[in-house]
Amino acid sequence: MRRTRPPGNTLVKTLVTGAVVFASVLGVYTLYRKRRAAETGGDYALSRAPADLAREIGQALSPGEAHPSSGAAESASGRPPAPAPDGAAFYRKGRTRYLAGAYLEAIPFLAAAARSPTAPSHARVLTLLGKARLFQILLEDVRPAAGPGDRPLARVVLPGGSAFFGELVSETEDALTLAAEKGVGGRFPRAKLAAAVIARTPAEKRTLLEEEYRRRHEGLGSPADCLELARFAHRHGLDAHVTYLMERALDRGPDLLETLLHRKYEEAKAARRSDRVELILDLFRTFFRTGVLARSALAESRAVPSRPPPRPGFGPSSSPPVPDREPPSGIGGVGHTRSAGSNPELRKLIAKADTLREEGDRHYPKARPGLPDAAVHRKKALAAYRAAVALYEQIEDRFGWSFEGTFQILYQRIYNLMNDTRLR
């Protein structure tokens, strides 16, 4: 009599086999994505792998989308091939995220633009890509502040004018106790305070953080101050200010950033992370080629040629890749000088864009909350600045000019206008 296998056992074995195969595929896919992320200085979480894998499988099997390897078959069948990636669009998206301080999001777009022949300027793209990687590494150890549902924030002012900002640990009728960011805090008797502001709701916290940023910005001095304020802004989600501060620190204090990057280099060596070591060495070559620590690291890795070839568009001491290179700027003056040469169309477009920016500048100081017709001036300033941004982008794409400093100023002011509300 022939024995029959229970159907339940077959089903269980099929499910187990399928699970093993899926786990193997998922592991290989995760390793692949981690290596791709490491190429741009980022990382890839295992939790994202199942959804990303399912989406890519669905795209590959979708009849409405062309698989990258099926271009020849589509051409043979008479269907047009997929259009080439738009390097200019990648660059604009990457630059927008870079100016907003979202470096992890900016890096893939800028890397794609660097590989595309349609990008506006290869040197300009590589410069922004290098800065995004540098700033991401230098700020990666900044831990985000507590969420909006945690402790209130507070700023107290003593009679002499000294101000303290931090989390409100406790409050009584007689005193406020604050915990500062670096572990230094204190108890402040209410009777001895000239002023005290407490932010409890998310909106109040956001406004108080912006006010605290402006207060600290008024006393901005050394490159170390710029870096510290950049860390404060990054910690509290004020990322629109971060790039301006990091560019200012790089421009005025490259030695400080070189020292911090060298610490990251030593940590990567100790952890035997060869991919990260190579990334940092490339940043040394790009931005700190003449620095003592950078040259020591490059010599150690046998990466320093006898006479280093120039790399235009990189580093604070390199020659600018375009004629209108502007110093980094954020809150402050917006003046600039440039020559449009003999091209009448270019001169006309630049004059129109500058006129729009000047119109926004006229309304900008009148848009401060509390002033007469502030809402009207705010609306007009936003419209003028956004029109200027669109026109400057058009000039970049058509004529290969760079307006990085101008964009930094305009995006900073647009951000200020959209978030400039007083704590009530």
N, C-alpha and C positions, 0 to 999 in steps of 0.2 A: 504494500500500500504506500503510495507516494505521499510524503508529508508536504503540506503547503505552509508557506511562510505567512505569518499573520500580517495583514496589511498595515497594521499600526507600526510594526518595526521598520518596514520599508519607508514609510512617511517620515519617521524620526531620523533615519539615516540620511534621507534626502535633505531634510532641513539642516542637519548637522553639517553635511558636506557643503551645502550652499552657504552656511554661515562662515565656514572656514575659508571658502573661496573669496567671499566678500571681505572678510577681515584681511586676507592677504593683499587683495587689490587695494583696499583702503590704506593699508600700511605703505605700499609702494607709492600710491598717489600722494600721501602726506609727506613722505620723504622728498618726492619731486617738488612739491610746493614749498617746502622748507628751503630747499636749495635755491629755488627761484627767488624766494623772499630774501635770502641771505645776499644775493647778488646786488640788491638795492639797499642793503643795510637794515632790513626789517626782519620780521619773524612771522611764523605761521602757526596758528593754534590748531591742535588736533580736533577741537570741537567744531571747527568750521569745515572739516574735510567731508563728512557725509553729505551735507547740503551742496557743497561746491561740486563734488563728484557727480551727484545726481543731476545737477544742472548741466554740467558739461556733457554727460551722456545724453540727456534730453536734447541739447543743441545739436549734437552729432547725428542723432537719429531723426531730427526734425526735417521734413521734406522742404520746408520753406527757407532753410538757411543752407548755405554752402559750407561744406567742410573744407578746412584750409588745404587739404591734400587733393581735393577733387577739382582743382581749377582746370587741369588739362581735359578731364572728361567733360566738364561743362562747356569748354570751348569747342570740343569736337561735336557736342550735341547742338551747338548753335546758340546756347544761352550765354549772355555776357558774363565775364569773370567778375568777382567781387572787387569793388573799388579799393585802391591802395589806401593804407592808413593816412590820415591827414595829420602830418607832423605839426603844422601850425595850430591845429585844434588841440592836439596833445600838449603843445607848449603853453597855450593860453590857459588850459585847465590846470596844468601843473603850476604855472606862475600864480594863478588865482589862489590855489591852495597854499603855495609857498608864502605869499604875502599874508595869508590868514593864519600862518603859524601851524598849519596842518601838514607837517613834513612827511609823515608816513604815507599820507594820501598823495602828496605832491611827487614823491620820488618815482613811483611807477609811470606816471604821465610824462615826467621829464626824461626818464630813461627811454621810453618809447619814442619821444620826440628826437632824442639824440641818435636813435637808429634810423630815423626817417629822413629821406632826402628832401622832403618838402618842408622841413622846419625852417623858421625864419633865418636863424644864424646858428651854426653849429657851435661856435665859441661861446655865444651867449647862453645857449641851452646847457652846455657843459658847466659853465660858471654857476648857473642856478642849481643844477643838479648837485654839484660839489658842495655848495652852501647848504642845501637842504640836508645832505648827508652829514655834514659837519655839525650843524645845529641840532639835528636829531640825536646824534651821539652825545653831544655835550649836555643835553637836557633830559636824557633818558632816565636819569636817576631822580628826577623831580617827581615826587609823589603827589597825586591830586589831593586837594583839600577835602575835608569832610563834605558830605552831600548836604543838600538844602534842608533835610529833615533833622540834622544834628544840631549842635550847639549854636546859639546866636553869635553873631559877630558884633564887635564893639570898638569904638575909638574914643579915647578919653584925652582931654587936653588940660594940662596943668596951667596955673596962673602965669607962669613964665613963658608959655607958648609951646613947650615940649608936648608932643603927641605920642600916644601909644595905641597900637592896633593889635587885635588878637581875638581869640575865642573867649566868649563870656562863660567862665566856669561857674560862677555863682553871683547872685546879687541879693542885697538886703536893703533895708531902708537907709542904712548908714554907709555902705561901701559896695564897690564892684570889684570882682576878682577876675583878672584876665590871664590867659595863657598865650604867650607870644609864640611865633613860629619856630624860633630856635631854642625853645624850652625855657626862655626867660620871661617871667611874668611878674605879677604883683597884685597887691590889694590896694585899691585907691579909694580913700574916704570921699564920699560925695560932697561933703562940705568944702573940700579943698580943690575941687575940680572947676575949671573955667567953663568946660563944656563936656558933654557926653552924648554920644549917639549910639543907639543899639538897633541892630538890624535883625529881625526875627524871621520874616517871610523871605522866600527866594528872591522876589523882586527887590525888597529892601536890601538884601545882602549884595545883590548885583550892583545896585546903585552905590552902596557904601564902598564896595571894592573899587569901582571906577573913581570915586572921590579920593580914596586912599592912593590909587595909582597916580592921579594928578598931583596929589600932595608930595609924593615921593619924587615924581618927575621934576618938580620945581627945584629940588636940591640935587639933581643929577650932576655928577662931576666926573669921576674917574671911570675908566673901563670896567673896573670891579663893580662900581655902582650900577652901570648899565647891565652887567651880567646878573647882579643880584635882583634888580627890578624885573629883568626878563624871567628869572626863575619864579619870582612872586606872581607875575602875570600868568605864566604857564601853569603854576600850581592852582590858581584860582579860576582858570578857564577864560582869562582875558587874552586869548591867543592872538587877537588882531594887533596887539601891541608888541608881540614877541619878536617878530622879524626885524622891525625897526631897531629894537634895542640890541639884538644880536649882531646886526650889521654895523651898528655904531661901535659895539665892543670890538668887533673884528677890525674895523677901520682904525680905531684909536689905540687899541691895546692888543695887537696880535701876539705879543709875548705871553700874555695871560692865557689866551685860548690855546696857544701852543703847549703851555705847561699842563693845562687840564687834559688836552688830547694825549699828551705823552703818558699821563697816568692811565688813561684808557688803553693805551698801547701796551703798557706793562701788565695790566690786568689781563688783556687778551693773550699775551705771551704766556703768562702763568697758567691760564686755563687751556692753553694749546688750541686756541680757536684760530686756525690758520686763515680762514676766510675773512675774519674780522681784522686780523693783523694786516692782511693785504689791503683791505679797505682803508685802514688808518694810515698805512704807508703812502697810499695814493693821495690822501688828504694832506699829508706832510709835503709831498712833492708839489701839490697844487697851491697851497696857501702859505706854507712856512718853510720854503726851500732853503732860505738863508738862516733859519733859526738854529741855535746850537743844539737843542734837544732833537729837532727834526733831522738835522744832518747826522747826529749820532745814531739815531734809529735807522736811518737809511744806510749809513755805512755798515752798521751791524748786519743788516739784511743783504748787504752787497748790492744795493739797488741804486747807488749813486754813481753815475758816469763821471769821467774825468772832467768834462765840460757839459753841464746839463743843458739840453736844448730848450730854447724859450717856448713857453706855452701861452700864447696870447689869450687874454680874457680871464686868466686865473690869478688869484692871489692879490694882496694889496699892493705889491710892488711891480706887478706886470703892466704892460701897456694895454690901454683899453681897447676892446675889439671894435668899438663904434665911436664916432666923433662926439656924441653927446652924453658920454658917461657922466652921471651925476652922483654926488656923494649921498649915502643913505640919509634919509630924513623922515621924521614922523611929525610930532607936535613941534611946530616952529615955523620958520620961514619957508616959503615955497618958490623963491625966485630962482631962475636959472638962465644961463646964456647958451646960445648955440647958433650955428650958422647953417642955413639951408642951402648954401651954394647958389648955383644959377638955375635951379629947377623951379620954374614959377609955380607949378602945381603943388610941389612939396612946400614951398614957402607959404602958399595960400592955405593949405591944410593945417600947417603948424600954427599960423596966425589965428585961424578959426578956433583950433583947440585951445590955444592960450587965452583967447578971448572968453571962451566958455569957462575956463578955470578961473580967470580973473572975476568973472561974474559971480561964480560960487564964492570966491574969497570976499566979495563985498557983502554978501548975505551971511556968511559964516559967523562973524562975531555978533551979528544981530539976532542969531537964532538961539542964543542962550536962554534957557527957561527963566521966566520972570521979567524979561524985557518986553516992551510993547511989540505986538505983532510978531512974537517969536515963532509961532507956528507957520506964519506966512513966509518968513525968511528961511525957515528950516526947509520948507517944501521947495522954494526956489533954489536954495543952495544944493539940495540933493539932485534936483533935475539938471542943474548946470554941471555938477561934478560928474554925474553918470554919463551925460552927453560928451563931456570931455574925454572920459575914459574910453568910450566907444570910438571916438575919433583918433585918439592916440594909438589904439590897437590897430585901427585901419592903416595908419601911417607905418607902424611897425611891420605889418604883413606885406605892404606894398613896396616899401623903400628900405627895409632892413635896419631901421633905426631902433635904438633902445631907449625906453623911457622908464627903466626900473625905479629910479629915484622918484620920478613924478608919480608913478603908480602907487608907490609906497605912501606918499603924502596924501594922494586922493583917497585911497582906500582907508587910510587912517581917519581922514576927516569925515568920510561917509559913515564909517563905523561910529565916530563920536556923535554925529548928528542923529543916528538911529538909536543911540543908547543914552543920550544926554538928558536924563531926567533927575530931578532932585528928590532926595529922600523926604517923605512926608510922614 
